Amino acid sequence: MRKWIVFLFAFIVLYFVCHFTSGILLTARYTPNLTEAWLASESLPSNVVFSGPVFFTTFLFGAISAAGAFFITTKIKRSA
């Protein structure tokens, strides 16, 4: 039971860290082009369409988090 709690906690923390780091990097690298945005605003539709989640990045972050949580769990198991 204890190793599942450690695994779950490590997975949640690592998943949050992956998404947080990704957001910081994407925000830091973003350079808006105001001229193009202004010109493109004339032809925008009146409806708003949201796209679905991107499966690959979610799967990649989940896999990285699961692998990290597994290694953390095995480290704690060996030291205890």
C-alpha angles and dihedrals in degrees: 000000000000094000091053091053091049091047093048093047093047091047093052093046094047092046090052091047091051093051093042092050091046091052093049092049094047092048093048092050096045115108114180120216104214096185094056092043092053093048092046092051091074093066099041117128120243091234123079116222120191119204122224125252119290106248100200098057092043090050092045093051090046092051093048091048093047092049092048092047090050092053092046090050092051092047092052091045092054095046095048 
